[in-house]
């Protein structure tokens, strides 16, 4: 039995896939390829971390099953009438897992922690100039200009308890070191952390004092990361795990035909793309180029785009389940530029012409970094890209490494070209511009590893963030999309498939951002 989901041009909602359920409390065990690298909610802005921790911690707002924004630790919010910003009214009677009360000071603390030097979520607060505690249950966020998207932009900002963090010497995010917050957690969410053995097992149990009404029927939830896809599949088929959050593309058809197994299929809001070291003056690795970086020439970057046969990658490696991408976000999301919908054609001859025009008729060698355990078939995709580039004289020295080491390598500049997947947390085009296309600063462009920079894009970002007229806003987004395409800031490849599988009797809700919420799980 199979369920399928896909977001469309006018609907951003995920579709809930319902199977049979039971009223009794049950144990639930699930697996994915990637283990969340930390329990610290402000140390790593990574989907595996944020998805997992949304079961333990909570934000002021959260996403409903249809992906709309709804109240969480805040019961309501409204624009300030006398200045730019938002007022959030906080929920009363909420306690953290250790029994301490939640109040406005915890919101202020989590903001201060979130903008600190070690934080990986500081970009979320770039528009904020000040946070004011009005009383124990009222907080104002002052912004530099009108910011209609602000409540949605903090849907994954998770609140910590100031007293717990101070008592456990965890007042700063544990980004480059380990603190109590790395393996422990004290949230307000529907599940609390029982034990944590990184890379092996993480155990959760329901929070009996959760403020909301539980929709799940779980007595415990156990997560076991399994990197090897064959091992993971065997675990599902044998009943060792109840669900796989990462299903190998090659196994989808088999699982569709397997009695007792349900597949959940859709398109994730994640674009897989190639990035370049725009600000690198020379190559990290090359056997034939010294003291220059050919990727600083737009003709070379355009040659890369024309050398890659995306349709073949989708057909062969993604079983036709992915969709070609032309921009940094998928078609159908808010702000997508219909005027720039066309992606570069597969044209090896044109790629060779562009390389010759740029002075590299014989091509050159360079380093290509890729993950081998983060995205669906990521290392196979990178192997295919490497072969396609070699056909036009671009000889990539591919190194595929685990995601646990990958981001550090990119931040240290140890690459010439790299693979990246990006899902916009706000489901709006502003998000990848802010993170991937703005010139890197302390709070903006924080995932712009290659240092791409365009003054006009930088100028337009704050205008896009504050514009209330949708037509005027879209015109600016169209301009940015055209600029990023003209300058080949990145080479978008495809929108990744979203593939889960579970045994019959498991009820889950498939979200297009690939977040897995235990509060919606029921087991028969």
C-alpha positions in Angstrom: 0.0 0.0 0.0 1.4 3.4 -0.9 0.5 7.0 0.0 1.8 9.9 -2.1 2.1 13.6 -1.4 3.2 16.6 -3.5 3.0 20.3 -2.8 1.5 22.4 -5.7 1.6 25.9 -7.0 -1.0 27.2 -4.7 -0.9 24.8 -1.8 2.1 24.4 0.5 0.4 21.8 2.6 1.7 18.3 3.3 -0.8 15.5 3.2 -1.4 13.3 6.2 -1.1 9.6 5.5 -3.4 7.8 7.8 -3.3 4.1 8.6 -5.0 2.1 11.3 -4.4 3.1 14.9 -4.9 1.9 18.4 -5.8 3.7 21.6 -3.3 1.8 23.7 0.2 3.2 24.5 2.9 1.7 22.3 6.6 1.6 21.9 7.8 3.0 18.6 11.3 2.6 17.0 12.4 4.5 13.8 15.5 5.1 11.8 17.1 7.5 9.4 20.5 7.7 7.7 21.7 10.8 9.6 21.9 11.0 13.4 21.3 14.5 14.8 24.8 15.7 15.7 23.7 17.6 18.8 20.8 18.1 21.2 21.7 21.8 21.4 18.9 23.7 19.5 21.1 26.7 18.7 24.3 25.0 17.7 23.5 23.5 14.3 21.0 24.9 11.8 20.6 21.5 10.2 17.4 19.7 9.3 18.2 16.4 11.0 18.9 18.4 14.2 16.0 20.8 14.0 13.5 18.1 13.0 14.5 15.9 15.9 14.6 18.6 18.5 11.1 19.9 17.5 9.9 16.9 19.5 11.7 18.0 22.7 11.8 21.8 22.5 9.2 24.2 21.3 9.1 27.7 19.7 6.8 30.6 20.1 5.0 29.3 17.0 4.9 25.9 15.2 3.6 24.4 11.9 0.4 22.5 11.8 0.0 19.4 9.6 -1.0 21.6 6.7 2.3 23.6 7.3 0.4 26.7 8.4 1.7 28.7 11.4 -0.1 28.1 14.6 0.3 29.0 18.3 2.8 27.1 20.5 4.5 28.8 23.4 2.9 32.0 22.3 -0.9 32.0 22.2 -1.1 35.1 19.9 1.0 37.7 18.1 0.4 41.1 16.5 2.2 43.9 14.8 3.1 46.8 17.1 1.1 49.9 16.2 3.7 52.5 17.2 6.9 51.0 15.8 8.2 48.2 13.7 8.0 44.9 15.3 5.8 42.2 16.8 4.3 41.5 20.2 4.0 37.9 21.4 1.7 36.9 24.2 3.1 33.8 25.9 1.2 30.8 27.1 0.8 30.6 30.9 1.2 27.5 33.0 3.8 25.9 30.8 6.7 24.0 32.5 10.0 22.7 31.3 10.7 19.0 31.6 12.5 19.6 34.9 9.4 21.3 36.3 10.6 24.9 36.2 8.2 27.5 34.8 8.4 29.0 31.3 8.3 32.8 31.1 9.4 35.8 29.1 12.9 35.7 30.5 13.5 32.3 28.9 12.5 33.9 25.5 14.9 36.7 26.1 17.6 34.3 27.1 17.0 32.1 24.0 17.2 35.2 21.8 20.5 36.3 23.4 21.8 32.7 23.0 20.6 32.6 19.4 22.5 35.7 18.3 25.7 34.9 20.2 29.0 34.2 18.4 28.7 30.4 18.5 25.1 30.3 17.4 24.2 28.8 14.0 20.7 30.4 14.0 21.7 34.0 14.2 20.5 34.7 10.7 16.9 34.3 11.9 17.3 37.5 13.9 19.1 39.7 11.4 16.0 42.0 11.2 15.7 42.3 15.0 17.2 45.3 16.7 15.9 44.7 20.2 13.9 42.3 22.4 11.9 43.8 25.2 10.3 41.8 28.1 7.1 43.7 28.9 6.0 41.3 31.6 6.3 37.6 32.4 4.1 36.6 29.5 4.6 39.4 27.0 7.6 40.0 24.7 8.2 42.5 22.0 10.5 41.9 19.0 11.6 45.3 17.5 12.7 45.1 13.9 14.6 47.6 11.8 11.8 47.8 9.3 8.4 46.2 8.8 8.8 42.4 8.6 5.6 40.6 7.8 7.4 37.2 7.6 8.9 37.4 11.0 6.6 35.0 12.9 7.0 32.4 10.1 10.8 32.9 10.1 11.1 31.8 13.7 9.0 28.6 13.5 12.1 26.5 14.2 13.6 28.7 16.9 13.4 26.6 20.0 13.2 28.0 23.6 15.6 27.0 26.4 15.3 27.5 30.1 17.7 30.1 31.4 18.1 28.6 34.8 18.8 25.1 33.4 21.4 26.5 31.0 23.2 28.5 33.7 23.2 25.6 36.2 24.7 23.3 33.5 27.2 25.7 32.1 25.4 25.7 28.7 24.6 29.4 28.3 26.4 29.5 24.9 25.6 27.2 22.0 27.9 24.1 21.8 28.9 24.6 18.2 32.7 23.9 18.5 32.7 22.1 21.8 30.6 19.8 24.0 28.5 21.0 26.9 25.6 19.6 28.9 23.3 20.8 26.0 25.1 18.5 23.5 23.7 15.3 25.0 21.0 16.5 27.4 17.9 18.5 26.9 15.3 20.3 28.9 12.5 21.6 26.7 8.7 22.1 27.0 7.8 19.8 24.2 5.7 16.6 23.9 8.6 14.3 24.4 11.5 14.4 26.8 15.0 13.0 26.4 15.7 9.9 28.4 19.1 8.8 27.1 21.5 9.7 24.3 24.2 7.5 22.7 25.3 9.4 19.6 25.3 7.4 16.5 23.7 4.4 18.3 20.5 5.2 20.1 18.4 8.1 21.4 15.4 7.3 23.7 12.5 9.6 24.3 9.4 9.3 26.4 6.1 11.3 26.4 6.0 14.4 28.6 3.1 13.8 31.0 2.9 17.5 31.8 2.8 18.8 28.3 0.5 21.8 27.9 -1.2 20.5 24.7 -3.4 17.5 24.2 -1.4 14.5 22.9 -2.5 13.0 19.6 0.0 10.2 19.7 -0.4 6.9 21.6 3.3 6.2 22.3 4.8 5.0 25.6 8.4 5.5 24.3 10.1 6.5 21.0 13.5 5.1 20.2 15.7 6.4 17.3 18.5 4.3 15.8 20.4 5.8 13.0 21.4 3.3 10.3 23.9 4.5 7.7 23.8 1.4 5.5 20.7 1.4 3.4 20.6 -2.4 3.0 20.8 -2.8 6.8 18.1 -0.2 7.3 15.8 -1.9 4.8 16.3 -5.3 6.5 15.5 -3.8 9.9 12.2 -2.5 8.6 11.3 -5.8 6.9 12.2 -7.8 9.9 10.2 -5.6 12.3 13.3 -4.4 14.1 12.2 -0.8 13.4 8.7 0.4 12.7 9.6 3.2 10.3 12.4 4.4 8.0 12.6 8.2 7.5 15.2 7.6 4.7 14.2 5.1 2.1 16.7 4.3 -0.7 15.2 5.3 -4.1 16.1 1.9 -5.6 14.0 0.1 -3.0 10.8 2.2 -3.3 9.1 -0.1 -5.9 10.0 -3.2 -3.9 8.4 -1.7 -0.8 5.3 -0.6 -2.7 4.7 -4.3 -3.5 5.6 -5.7 0.0 2.7 -6.8 2.1 2.6 -5.2 5.5 4.6 -2.1 4.4 3.3 1.3 3.5 5.3 3.9 1.6 4.9 7.6 1.9 6.0 9.6 -1.1 6.2 13.2 -2.2 8.6 16.0 -3.2 10.6 17.5 -0.5 11.1 21.3 -0.4 14.8 20.8 -0.8 16.8 21.8 -3.8 20.1 19.9 -4.5 22.7 22.2 -6.0 26.3 22.8 -6.8 28.3 25.6 -5.2 31.6 27.3 -6.0 34.4 29.1 -4.2 33.6 32.5 -5.5 35.9 34.3 -3.1 38.8 31.8 -3.4 41.8 33.3 -5.3 43.1 29.9 -6.3 42.1 26.3 -6.3 42.4 24.1 -3.2 43.5 21.3 -5.5 44.6 21.2 -9.1 47.3 19.5 -11.1 47.3 22.0 -13.9 46.1 25.5 -12.6 48.2 27.6 -10.2 47.5 31.0 -8.7 44.0 31.4 -10.1 40.5 30.2 -9.6 38.7 29.4 -12.9 35.4 29.3 -11.1 35.6 33.0 -10.6 34.8 33.3 -14.3 31.1 33.1 -14.9 31.7 31.3 -18.2 33.3 28.4 -16.4 30.4 28.2 -13.9 28.0 28.3 -16.9 30.0 25.5 -18.5 29.4 23.3 -15.4 25.7 24.0 -15.7 25.5 23.0 -19.4 27.7 19.9 -18.8 25.3 18.2 -16.4 22.5 16.0 -17.7 19.9 16.5 -14.9 17.2 14.6 -16.7 19.4 11.5 -16.8 20.3 11.8 -13.1 16.6 12.0 -12.2 15.7 9.1 -14.4 18.6 6.8 -13.5 19.5 7.7 -9.9 16.1 9.0 -8.6 13.8 6.6 -10.5 12.0 9.6 -12.0 10.9 10.7 -8.5 12.8 14.0 -8.4 12.0 17.2 -10.4 14.5 19.5 -12.2 15.2 22.8 -10.4 16.0 26.2 -11.8 16.2 28.2 -8.6 17.3 27.9 -5.0 13.8 26.9 -3.9 11.2 24.5 -5.6 8.5 25.6 -7.9 5.3 26.1 -6.0 6.6 27.9 -2.9 6.0 31.6 -2.1 8.1 34.0 -4.1 9.2 31.4 -6.8 10.0 33.3 -10.0 7.9 32.0 -12.8 9.7 34.4 -15.1 13.0 32.5 -14.5 11.6 28.9 -14.5 13.9 27.6 -17.3 17.1 25.9 -16.2 20.3 25.5 -18.4 20.1 23.0 -21.1 22.3 19.9 -21.3 24.7 21.0 -24.0 28.3 19.6 -23.7 29.4 21.4 -26.9 28.3 24.7 -25.5 30.1 23.8 -22.3 33.3 23.2 -24.2 32.9 26.5 -26.1 32.5 28.4 -22.8 35.6 26.8 -21.4 37.6 27.7 -24.5 36.3 31.3 -24.3 37.4 31.5 -20.7 40.9 30.3 -21.6 40.5 26.7 -20.5 40.1 24.8 -23.8 41.9 21.8 -22.3 39.9 22.0 -19.1 41.5 21.7 -15.7 41.4 19.7 -12.5 39.9 20.7 -9.2 38.5 19.3 -5.9 34.8 18.4 -5.5 33.4 17.9 -2.0 30.3 15.9 -1.5 28.4 14.1 1.4 27.9 10.4 1.4 25.2 10.1 4.0 23.1 13.2 4.0 20.9 13.3 0.8 19.3 10.6 -1.2 22.0 8.9 -3.4 24.3 11.8 -2.7 27.6 10.1 -3.4 26.1 8.4 -6.6 24.9 11.8 -7.8 28.3 13.3 -7.3 29.9 10.4 -9.1 27.5 11.0 -12.1 28.3 14.8 -12.0 32.0 14.0 -12.0 31.7 11.8 -15.1 29.6 14.4 -16.9 32.1 17.1 -16.1 35.0 15.0 -17.2 33.4 14.6 -20.7 33.9 18.4 -21.3 37.4 18.5 -19.7 36.5 19.4 -16.1 38.3 16.8 -14.0 36.9 16.7 -10.5 38.8 15.0 -7.8 35.7 13.8 -5.9 35.9 13.3 -2.1 32.6 12.1 -0.5 32.6 12.3 3.3 30.2 11.9 6.2 28.0 14.9 6.9 29.4 15.0 10.5 32.7 16.3 9.0 31.3 18.0 5.9 30.1 21.4 7.1 33.4 22.0 8.9 35.3 21.3 5.7 33.2 23.7 3.8 33.5 26.5 6.4 37.3 26.0 6.3 37.3 26.4 2.5 38.5 22.9 1.8 36.8 22.6 -1.6 36.7 24.1 -5.1 33.1 22.9 -5.9 30.7 21.4 -3.4 27.2 19.8 -3.1 24.5 21.4 -1.1 20.9 20.8 -0.3 18.6 23.6 0.9 15.1 23.6 2.2 13.6 27.1 3.0 12.4 27.1 6.5 9.9 29.9 5.8 8.7 28.2 2.6 9.5 31.5 0.9 12.1 32.7 -1.6 13.5 35.2 0.9 15.0 32.4 3.0 17.6 31.0 0.6 18.5 34.6 -0.5 19.2 35.4 3.2 21.3 32.3 3.9 22.9 31.4 0.5 23.0 34.6 -1.6 23.7 37.6 0.6 27.3 38.6 1.1 28.5 36.7 4.2 28.3 38.8 7.4 27.9 37.9 11.0 24.1 37.3 10.6 23.5 37.1 6.9 24.9 34.7 4.3 25.8 32.3 7.0 25.6 29.3 4.7 27.1 31.1 1.7 30.2 29.0 1.9 31.5 30.1 -1.4 31.3 33.8 -0.6 29.1 34.8 -3.5 28.5 38.6 -3.4 26.4 40.9 -5.4 25.6 44.4 -4.1 22.2 44.6 -5.8 21.1 41.3 -4.2 22.3 42.6 -0.8 20.3 45.8 -1.4 17.1 44.0 -2.4 17.0 41.6 0.5 15.8 44.0 3.2 13.4 45.5 0.8 12.0 42.1 0.0 11.7 41.3 3.8 9.6 44.4 4.5 7.5 44.9 1.3 3.8 44.4 1.9 2.7 44.7 -1.8 2.9 41.2 -3.2 3.4 42.4 -6.8 6.2 44.8 -5.9 7.8 42.1 -3.8 7.6 39.5 -6.6 9.2 41.9 -9.0 12.2 42.2 -6.6 12.3 38.4 -6.2 12.2 38.0 -10.0 15.2 40.3 -10.2 17.2 38.4 -7.7 16.4 35.1 -9.3 17.5 36.4 -12.7 20.7 37.8 -11.2 21.6 34.5 -9.5 20.9 32.6 -12.8 22.9 35.1 -14.9 25.9 35.0 -12.6 25.5 31.2 -12.0 25.9 31.8 -8.3 24.9 28.1 -7.9 23.9 25.3 -10.2 20.5 24.0 -9.0 20.0 20.4 -10.1 16.8 18.9 -8.8 14.2 19.0 -6.0 14.8 15.9 -3.9 12.2 13.1 -3.5 10.6 12.6 -0.1 10.4 8.9 0.7 9.3 7.3 4.0 8.2 3.7 4.8 6.5 2.1 7.8 4.9 -1.1 8.7 1.2 -1.4 8.5 -0.5 -0.1 11.7 1.7 3.0 11.9 0.1 6.4 11.4 2.4 9.3 10.5 2.1 12.8 8.9 4.4 13.4 5.9 5.7 17.0 5.9 7.3 18.4 2.8 10.3 19.7 4.8 11.0 16.1 5.9 10.4 16.9 9.6 9.2 14.0 11.6 6.8 14.9 14.4 6.3 12.2 17.0 3.2 14.0 18.4 1.3 12.8 15.3 2.4 9.2 15.4 0.1 6.4 16.4 0.9 2.7 16.5 -1.5 -0.2 16.2 
